[in-house]
């Protein structure tokens, strides 16, 4: 089951937040699962946490149920960075398109935060 989706910058890949605590990736041409691209480590079961790509498509980001923000390296699928972003669920994460070193998160704590 897939809750929230994000399209890779080139339109070639679709990242789907899965309810079994991972992000799976599909090729958009034939909607075929890419088994080499699986992003794990966060807890999202039961929550529609948003996932997004960085503007240069080098990283994938997602919030989780524990208020953390996870950033994965697209090529290696390994966690690049994780940090506590909110008290409660971190429901959304997105990079600023013109200031690509900055990330915005929002959480169930009612806050929107800018990270650099």
N, CA, C and O of each residue as an XYZ file, in Angstrom:
464
protein
N       0.837     -1.173      0.000
C       0.000      0.000      0.000
C       0.885      1.241      0.000
O       1.864      1.306      0.744
N       0.557      2.193     -0.805
C       1.366      3.391     -0.951
C       0.557      4.617     -0.564
O      -0.551      4.826     -1.057
N       1.117      5.417      0.318
C       0.415      6.600      0.791
C       0.760      7.852      0.015
O      -0.115      8.465     -0.596
N       2.023      8.239      0.031
C       2.457      9.494     -0.563
C       3.540      9.202     -1.599
O       4.401      8.350     -1.382
N       3.492      9.910     -2.719
C       4.427      9.665     -3.811
C       5.196     10.925     -4.178
O       4.722     12.039     -3.956
N       6.393     10.741     -4.743
C       7.195     11.846     -5.261
C       7.833     11.403     -6.562
O       8.275     10.261     -6.689
N       7.880     12.307     -7.528
C       8.477     11.984     -8.822
C       9.923     12.457     -8.864
O      10.232     13.587     -8.485
N      10.799     11.583     -9.328
C      12.213     11.905     -9.516
C      12.322     13.012    -10.546
O      11.529     13.068    -11.486
N      13.299     13.895    -10.376
C      13.463     15.070    -11.227
C      13.333     14.841    -12.715
O      12.780     15.691    -13.414
N      13.819     13.731    -13.223
C      13.775     13.465    -14.662
C      12.440     12.882    -15.107
O      12.184     12.760    -16.305
N      11.592     12.522    -14.156
C      10.324     11.898    -14.488
C      10.451     10.406    -14.752
O       9.468      9.752    -15.101
N      11.652      9.862    -14.589
C      11.912      8.453    -14.868
C      11.489      7.543    -13.719
O      11.148      6.382    -13.944
N      11.509      8.063    -12.481
C      11.228      7.253    -11.292
C      10.119      7.868    -10.444
O       9.947      9.086    -10.408
N       9.385      7.014     -9.776
C       8.328      7.419     -8.850
C       8.625      6.779     -7.499
O       8.654      5.553     -7.388
N       8.844      7.597     -6.471
C       9.109      7.091     -5.115
C       7.793      7.047     -4.360
O       7.049      8.028     -4.341
N       7.505      5.913     -3.740
C       6.231      5.699     -3.053
C       6.457      5.325     -1.594
O       7.151      4.356     -1.287
N       5.865      6.105     -0.709
C       5.935      5.818      0.723
C       5.082      4.587      0.988
O       3.896      4.571      0.658
N       5.660      3.582      1.566
C       4.973      2.321      1.791
C       4.607      2.187      3.267
O       5.333      2.679      4.131
N       3.519      1.546      3.553
C       3.067      1.408      4.930
C       3.853      0.348      5.708
O       3.554      0.091      6.874
N       4.852     -0.267      5.073
C       5.718     -1.212      5.798
C       7.088     -0.585      6.073
O       8.113     -1.266      6.076
N       7.076      0.740      6.306
C       8.251      1.481      6.747
C       9.406      1.503      5.749
O      10.567      1.358      6.130
N       9.089      1.682      4.501
C      10.115      1.866      3.487
C       9.540      2.666      2.328
O       8.326      2.771      2.155
N      10.442      3.220      1.551
C      10.053      3.914      0.331
C      10.497      3.035     -0.820
O      11.672      2.683     -0.923
N       9.573      2.685     -1.675
C       9.878      1.865     -2.842
C       9.856      2.747     -4.086
O       9.200      3.789     -4.106
N      10.568      2.329     -5.109
C      10.707      3.132     -6.317
C      10.239      2.327     -7.522
O      10.554      1.145     -7.661
N       9.485      2.988     -8.384
C       8.968      2.372     -9.599
C       9.448      3.147    -10.810
O       9.558      4.373    -10.769
N       9.733      2.431    -11.890
C      10.030      3.065    -13.175
C       8.705      3.572    -13.732
O       7.734      2.818    -13.780
N       8.645      4.813    -14.148
C       7.371      5.384    -14.606
C       6.949      4.871    -15.974
O       5.760      4.871    -16.294
N       7.904      4.434    -16.784
C       7.583      3.976    -18.134
C       6.580      2.816    -18.117
O       5.571      2.849    -18.822
N       6.864      1.794    -17.308
C       5.989      0.610    -17.256
C       5.507      0.319    -15.846
O       4.955     -0.751    -15.590
N       5.708      1.260    -14.925
C       5.384      1.079    -13.509
C       5.946     -0.228    -12.966
O       5.240     -1.015    -12.336
N       7.215     -0.436    -13.222
C       7.911     -1.629    -12.761
C       8.715     -1.294    -11.509
O       9.414     -0.281    -11.468
N       8.615     -2.145    -10.489
C       9.338     -1.959     -9.239
C      10.841     -2.059     -9.459
O      11.324     -2.998    -10.090
N      11.570     -1.092     -8.937
C      13.035     -1.120     -8.989
C      13.514     -1.697     -7.665
O      13.561     -0.979     -6.666
N      13.863     -2.952     -7.634
C      14.245     -3.640     -6.396
C      15.572     -3.141     -5.812
O      15.869     -3.396     -4.645
N      16.362     -2.439     -6.609
C      17.643     -1.913     -6.126
C      17.470     -0.601     -5.357
O      18.377     -0.172     -4.644
N      16.319      0.028     -5.502
C      16.056      1.309     -4.847
C      14.984      1.123     -3.773
O      13.786      1.194     -4.048
N      15.440      0.887     -2.555
C      14.542      0.733     -1.409
C      15.144      1.513     -0.249
O      16.293      1.277      0.126
N      14.389      2.429      0.313
C      14.889      3.329      1.344
C      14.228      2.987      2.674
O      13.005      3.042      2.801
N      15.054      2.630      3.674
C      14.551      2.145      4.962
C      15.141      2.932      6.123
O      16.059      3.734      5.947
N      14.598      2.689      7.314
C      15.130      3.269      8.539
C      14.139      4.135      9.277
O      14.292      4.374     10.475
N      13.137      4.602      8.586
C      12.136      5.461      9.211
C      10.886      4.663      9.567
O      10.696      3.549      9.079
N      10.035      5.235     10.420
C       8.805      4.571     10.857
C       7.622      5.410     10.381
O       7.376      6.498     10.901
N       6.896      4.902      9.397
C       5.757      5.644      8.851
C       4.457      4.855      8.838
O       3.428      5.381      8.411
N       4.476      3.615      9.292
C       3.273      2.772      9.251
C       2.105      3.496      9.923
O       2.191      3.890     11.086
N       1.026      3.662      9.181
C      -0.164      4.312      9.706
C      -0.198      5.815      9.492
O      -1.174      6.461      9.874
N       0.838      6.392      8.894
C       0.907      7.838      8.674
C       1.197      8.128      7.198
O       1.914      7.372      6.542
N       0.645      9.206      6.691
C       0.872      9.605      5.300
C       1.990     10.639      5.246
O       1.769     11.786      4.856
N       3.188     10.227      5.639
C       4.346     11.127      5.632
C       4.808     11.355      4.198
O       4.933     10.418      3.410
N       5.055     12.605      3.885
C       5.464     12.997      2.543
C       6.927     12.646      2.284
O       7.768     12.764      3.176
N       7.220     12.221      1.073
C       8.611     12.047      0.649
C       8.839     12.932     -0.573
O       7.921     13.180     -1.354
N      10.073     13.404     -0.725
C      10.410     14.306     -1.822
C      11.859     14.150     -2.227
O      12.691     13.691     -1.445
N      12.151     14.537     -3.459
C      13.518     14.548     -3.964
C      14.117     15.938     -3.807
O      13.406     16.942     -3.834
N      15.432     15.979     -3.642
C      16.144     17.256     -3.640
C      16.076     17.837     -5.053
O      15.861     17.091     -6.008
N      16.255     19.159     -5.206
C      16.181     19.767     -6.539
C      17.161     19.165     -7.549
O      16.870     19.132     -8.744
N      18.316     18.690     -7.081
C      19.281     18.061     -7.994
C      19.073     16.547     -8.109
O      19.832     15.860     -8.792
N      18.056     16.045     -7.445
C      17.687     14.618     -7.458
C      18.752     13.699     -6.863
O      18.743     12.496     -7.125
N      19.661     14.245     -6.075
C      20.719     13.437     -5.457
C      20.269     12.804     -4.141
O      20.875     11.839     -3.677
N      19.195     13.352     -3.533
C      18.738     12.878     -2.226
C      17.229     12.714     -2.206
O      16.497     13.346     -2.968
N      16.791     11.843     -1.305
C      15.372     11.625     -1.042
C      15.148     11.939      0.422
O      15.963     11.558      1.262
N      14.059     12.626      0.748
C      13.782     13.030      2.128
C      12.382     12.577      2.539
O      11.469     12.506      1.716
N      12.234     12.271      3.834
C      10.934     11.918      4.386
C      10.930     12.193      5.879
O      11.959     12.101      6.549
N       9.766     12.528      6.381
C       9.576     12.603      7.818
C       9.155     11.239      8.325
O       8.971     10.309      7.539
N       9.000     11.112      9.657
C       8.502      9.853     10.200
C       7.638     10.084     11.435
O       7.487     11.218     11.891
N       7.082      9.021     11.965
C       6.137      9.084     13.078
C       6.764      9.587     14.369
O       6.060     10.099     15.239
N       8.071      9.448     14.503
C       8.764      9.885     15.715
C       9.261     11.324     15.626
O      10.000     11.774     16.502
N       8.870     12.052     14.584
C       9.257     13.447     14.432
C      10.610     13.650     13.783
O      11.120     14.770     13.735
N      11.194     12.570     13.284
C      12.511     12.680     12.656
C      12.387     12.980     11.168
O      11.372     12.692     10.535
N      13.448     13.566     10.634
C      13.566     13.801      9.202
C      14.728     12.941      8.711
O      15.823     12.997      9.270
N      14.492     12.156      7.679
C      15.512     11.271      7.106
C      15.880     11.764      5.717
O      15.010     12.112      4.918
N      17.181     11.791      5.438
C      17.685     12.117      4.111
C      18.528     10.936      3.645
O      19.490     10.548      4.308
N      18.159     10.369      2.497
C      18.899      9.238      1.928
C      19.641      9.686      0.680
O      19.189     10.571     -0.046
N      20.776      9.065      0.447
C      21.518      9.249     -0.793
C      20.813      8.428     -1.876
O      20.603      7.228     -1.698
N      20.446      9.056     -2.990
C      19.714      8.361     -4.047
C      20.507      7.208     -4.642
O      19.950      6.138     -4.886
N      21.796      7.411     -4.881
C      22.601      6.374     -5.542
C      22.818      5.153     -4.655
O      22.689      4.021     -5.121
N      23.148      5.370     -3.378
C      23.483      4.247     -2.492
C      22.288      3.724     -1.698
O      22.343      2.611     -1.174
N      21.231      4.487     -1.601
C      20.022      4.231     -0.793
C      20.312      4.201      0.711
O      19.472      3.749      1.489
N      21.475      4.671      1.124
C      21.829      4.699      2.550
C      21.410      6.025      3.171
O      21.357      7.059      2.506
N      21.110      5.963      4.482
C      20.756      7.186      5.193
C      21.958      8.116      5.196
O      23.030      7.753      5.680
N      21.779      9.307      4.661
C      22.831     10.312      4.618
C      22.821     11.127      5.914
O      23.869     11.456      6.471
N      21.603     11.442      6.379
C      21.453     12.231      7.598
C      20.061     11.997      8.178
O      19.094     11.773      7.450
N      19.986     12.055      9.512
C      18.676     12.005     10.173
C      18.761     12.915     11.383
O      19.796     13.001     12.044
N      17.663     13.589     11.663
C      17.643     14.491     12.807
C      16.219     14.641     13.331
O      15.251     14.431     12.601
N      16.106     15.004     14.592
C      14.809     15.235     15.230
C      14.305     16.589     14.756
O      14.918     17.619     15.038
N      13.195     16.587     14.040
C      12.659     17.814     13.460
C      11.460     18.347     14.241
O      11.275     19.559     14.346
N      10.641     17.437     14.792
C       9.394     17.849     15.449
C       9.081     16.964     16.650
O       9.571     15.841     16.769
N       8.254     17.503     17.528
C       7.679     16.707     18.617
C       6.416     16.080     18.028
O       5.471     16.794     17.695
N       6.392     14.786     17.899
C       5.285     14.112     17.216
C       5.652     13.881     15.754
O       6.810     14.023     15.363
N       4.666     13.528     14.965
C       4.874     13.138     13.562
C       5.433     14.292     12.733
O       4.934     15.415     12.809
N       6.470     14.012     11.942
C       6.977     14.945     10.922
C       6.296     14.519      9.625
O       6.724     13.563      8.978
N       5.248     15.225      9.253
C       4.370     14.777      8.170
C       4.814     15.237      6.786
O       4.446     14.627      5.783
N       5.609     16.316      6.724
C       6.018     16.814      5.420
C       7.436     17.353      5.405
O       7.904     17.928      6.387
N       8.122     17.159      4.271
C       9.489     17.653      4.059
C       9.623     18.045      2.596
O       9.188     17.321      1.701
N      10.228     19.197      2.369
C      10.467     19.621      0.985
C      11.652     20.581      0.946
O      11.814     21.421      1.832
N      12.483     20.445     -0.098
C      13.599     21.355     -0.307
C      13.092     22.622     -0.969
O      12.143     22.586     -1.753
N      13.735     23.757     -0.648
C      13.432     24.990     -1.366
C      14.059     24.880     -2.754
O      15.240     24.552     -2.866
N      13.299     25.146     -3.808
C      13.816     24.931     -5.166
C      14.940     25.885     -5.567
O      15.790     25.520     -6.379
N      14.961     27.101     -5.015
C      15.973     28.077     -5.420
C      17.070     28.278     -4.377
O      18.082     28.923     -4.655
N      16.877     27.736     -3.194
C      17.902     27.737     -2.148
C      18.062     26.290     -1.707
O      17.569     25.886     -0.654
N      18.753     25.525     -2.524
C      18.760     24.068     -2.418
C      19.448     23.512     -1.184
O      19.382     22.308     -0.936
N      20.109     24.361     -0.406
C      20.703     23.886      0.849
C      19.678     23.924      1.981
O      19.968     23.493      3.096
N      18.483     24.439      1.698
C      17.462     24.604      2.739
C      16.307     23.636      2.547
O      15.888     23.327      1.432
N      15.815     23.173      3.687
C      14.741     22.178      3.740
C      13.655     22.696      4.671
O      13.959     23.274      5.714
N      12.400     22.497      4.310
C      11.279     22.893      5.151
C      10.562     21.633      5.609
O      10.302     20.732      4.812
N      10.240     21.572      6.913
C       9.476     20.447      7.455
C       8.236     20.983      8.166
O       8.207     22.129      8.614
N       7.221     20.140      8.260
C       6.047     20.485      9.058
C       5.657     19.255      9.863
O       5.882     18.120      9.442
N       5.071     19.500     11.026
C       4.750     18.389     11.911
C       3.398     18.544     12.576
O       2.748     19.585     12.486
N       2.999     17.486     13.242
C       1.735     17.504     13.974
C       1.822     18.368     15.230
O       0.828     18.549     15.932
N       3.002     18.898     15.510
C       3.139     19.825     16.628
C       2.686     21.230     16.224
O       2.765     22.166     17.021
N       2.211     21.374     14.983
C       1.698     22.649     14.502
C       2.765     23.611     14.029
O       2.478     24.787     13.807
N       3.995     23.137     13.871
C       5.091     24.015     13.486
C       5.575     23.710     12.081
O       5.537     22.571     11.615
N       6.034     24.768     11.419
C       6.720     24.667     10.134
C       8.126     25.182     10.391
O       8.302     26.281     10.916
N       9.145     24.379     10.017
C      10.523     24.744     10.332
C      11.377     24.784      9.063
O      11.208     23.988      8.139
N      12.302     25.747      9.061
C      13.260     25.890      7.977
C      14.623     25.422      8.471
O      15.102     25.883      9.506
N      15.248     24.507      7.731
C      16.550     23.934      8.110
C      17.578     24.296      7.062
O      17.277     24.332      5.869
N      18.810     24.567      7.516
C      19.883     24.908      6.590
C      21.044     23.951      6.790
O      22.060     24.063      6.106
